[in-house]
Amino acid sequence: MNLKSLMLLTTGASLAATGAMADGHMAGSMTLVSWGGAYQVSQQRAYSEPYAEMHDGLEIIWDESSAEAVARLRAMNEAGNITWDLVDVVASDAIRLCDEGLAMEIDHDEILAPGDDGSSPTDDFGDLIVSDCFIPQIVYSTTVGYRTDVDEWNGNTPSDICAIFDLENFPGQRSLERRPIGNLEWALICDGVAMEDVYDVLETEEGIEQAFAMLDTIQDQTVWWNAGADTPQLLADGEVVMGSTYNGRLFSLIEEQDQPVAMLWDAQVFDLDGWIIPEGLPEDRLARVLDFVRFATDTQRLADQSQYISYGPARASSAPLVGQHADLGIDMAPHMPTDPANAERTFLFNYEWWADYRDDLDARFQAWLAQ
């Protein structure tokens, strides 16, 4: 397909279809935005390194700014200068970016590869396509890791999420993410709110105050992190005794680095991560991104990522291909958040709720931290 044909398939700024194109019609460089740490390494090994081997001379630049994706893309749009080509975001941020016209709407069945089992992309990804702009990659969870060698705990071992708030039995510094998502939910659960009622309670001013009051009890014992790699480093250095992060980061700390750390699966917060394409890319950059994303999200590539980190691939057709860790040789299935033994008591993240309330609660959370 030549560039002229590609442009004919474009309606406004949204692309409906793509196909194999000569590299000469594509940009010679591409900026991918992700989260750094073990997760980004898994993307590099499974996606970008094999893709680069197929395209001599292609420059792939990685930016670790996904945590700031919404604010940064808003600023780029305001300035009329979109410097990113493909951005890894959580599902709720994808919904926000799509609603604001900052992410490109796509036809998943046109631009993505069918499943190796013959399924269409929409059938293969199923309910994980939570936005017209969102290209799912992985299912992951935010959970808690803790040191197994804390003398002050007198042999006690955390058994549920509320150990975070239990300074009497589990003294020491904690680490929690510097944003309200997950923290407000856990605070309410540990203050007696049933999981199924959490978002109804958070709809009220009294519920928000209840959550912040619970967080007040540990604020002076908490280190607040911005990057997913922070808690694993803090745990490894012994600067905190427990802390939240993404399950794949804890897998790396425990299994690859052999640190005295264990993982607490109770009330793990299920979430989705995937790509969005910024709206308004020039044709040559868009052509490159579409070629890459078709490759990077096919059945085999999503399964390949699970060789390097314990996140579940978003395609149903990829699940049977999940095997052993590429370096350690251990079975990866038992380390996935979706494994039945790990998923006995999970908390289901409400993407649309957070897309609606995120800006207001972000501002309120930062004001609370500054008190």
ROBAPA-197326 format. One record per residue (C-alpha): x, z, y; residue in one letter. Coordinates in steps of 0.25 Angstrom, whole numbers, plus 5000, padded with zeros to 4 digits. Layout:
<guros>
XZYA ...
</guros>
This chain:
<guros>
500050005000M 500649965013N 500550045026L 499449945032K 498549975019S 498850125021L 498350125035M 497050055031L 496750165022L 496850265034T 495650315041T 495950385054G 497050475050A 496650495036S 497250425024L 496350385013A 497250325003A 498750295000T 499650234989G 501050204986A 501750154998M 503150105000A 504050205006D 504350115018G 502950145023H 503150295022M 503850385031A 505350415026G 505150565028S 504050675026M 503850815031T 503150905021L 502751045025V 502651155015S 502851305014W 504351315010G 504851404998G 504551384984A 503351304986Y 503951204995Q 505151184985V 504051164974S 503451044983Q 504850994985Q 505250984970R 503850934965A 503450844977Y 504450804987S 505750794979E 505150694969P 504450614980Y 505750604988A 506450554975E 505450444975M 505750404990H 507150384994D 507450425008G 506250505010L 506450625018E 505550745015I 505550865025I 504950995021W 504351085032D 503951235028E 502851255038S 501551245030S 501251385034A 501051335048E 500451205045A 499151215052V 499751255065A 500951155064R 500051045061L 499051085073R 500251075082A 500850945077M 499450885079N 499350935093E 500750875096A 500450745089G 501650755080N 501450775065I 502750805059T 502350845045W 501850745034D 501250835023L 500950985024V 500751085013D 499651185017V 498651285011V 497251235009A 496651315021S 497651255030D 497351115025A 495851135028I 496251175042R 497151065044L 496150965039C 495051015047D 495851005060E 496250865057G 497750895055L 497750855040A 497450725035M 496150705027E 496450635014I 495750565002D 496350644990H 496050534980D 496650424988E 497950484992I 498350584980L 498650544966A 497650554955P 497950664945G 498750634933D 497450654925D 496750544932G 495950634941S 495750604956S 496450694966P 495150754971T 494850794956D 496250834953D 496350924965F 494950964965G 494451084974D 495851104979L 495650994989I 495051084999V 495250985011S 495250835014D 496650855019C 497250945008F 498050894996I 498151014987P 499551044980Q 499451184974I 498651304971V 499451434974Y 499151574978S 499551674988T 499951804980T 500851924980V 502151954974G 502852084973Y 504152144969R 504252214956T 505352304959D 504752394970V 505152544967D 504152594977E 503052544969W 503352644957N 503052544946G 501752494952N 501452344952T 500452274961P 499252224953S 498352164964D 498452104978I 498052234984C 499452284981A 499852224995I 499052325002F 499452444993D 500552505001L 500452634993E 500752574979N 501552454983F 502352494996P 503252395003G 503252275012Q 502252165008R 502252015013S 501051945017L 500751805023E 500751805038R 499351745038R 497951795035P 497651705022I 497751795010G 498051925017N 496651945022L 496051905009E 496952005001W 496752115012A 495252105010L 495352104994I 496152224995C 495252295004D 494052274994G 493452144997V 493152054985A 493851924984M 492551844985E 492151914998D 493551905005V 493151785014Y 491751835017D 492451965022V 493451885030L 492351815037E 492051945045T 492852015055E 492752145047E 493352075035G 494552015043I 494752155049E 494652215035Q 495752125030A 496652155042F 496452295040A 496952285026M 498152205030L 498452315041D 498752415029T 499952335025I 500352255038Q 501652345041D 502052325027Q 501952175027T 502952065029V 502151935034W 502651805028W 502451665033N 503151585022A 502751585007G 504251605004A 504351735012D 503651835002T 504551784991P 505751814999Q 505251945004L 505051984990L 506351934985A 507052014996D 506252144993G 505752145007E 504352155002V 503752214990V 502552114989M 502051994996G 501151874996S 501551734995T 501251614986Y 501251624971N 502251514970G 503251584979R 503151704970L 503351624958F 504651574964S 505051714967L 504751774954I 505051664944E 506151584951E 506851694959Q 506651804948D 506251904959Q 505652044955P 504351994960V 502951984954A 501651914958M 500351974960L 499251864957W 498051954961D 497151894972A 498151784973Q 497551684984V 497351544979F 497651434988D 497951284989L 499151214995D 499251064998G 499650955007W 498950905020I 499450785027I 499450795043P 498550705050E 499150595059G 500450565051L 501050425054P 500750315043E 502150325037D 502150475036R 500750475030L 501150375020A 502350455015R 501450585014V 500350515006L 501350454997D 502050594995F 500750674994V 500250584983R 501450604975F 501650754978A 500150794974T 500050714961D 499850784948T 501250784943Q 501850834957R 500850954958L 501150994944A 502650974947D 502551074959Q 502151184949S 503451174942Q 504051244954Y 503051334959I 501851414954S 500751344961Y 499651274954G 499551114956P 498251074964A 497950964954R 497250994942A 498050874935S 499350954938S 498951084931A 499251034917P 500650994922L 501051124927V 502251164918G 503451244919Q 504351284931H 505351174934A 506551274934D 506051394927L 505351334915G 504251434916I 502751394914D 502151384928M 500651394924A 500651554923P 501251564937H 500151484944M 499151554953P 498051484944T 498551544931D 497351624925P 498251754924A 498551744939N 497251704944A 496351814939E 496051864953R 496351764963T 495851754978F 495251614981L 495751574995F 494651515004N 495351395011Y 494151355019E 493951495024W 495351505029W 495351365035A 494151415044D 494751555047Y 496251535047R 496551515061D 495751635066D 496351725055L 497751675057D 497651725071A 497051855068R 498151875057F 499251855066Q 498651945077A 498552055066W 500052035062L 500452045076A 499752185078Q 
</guros>
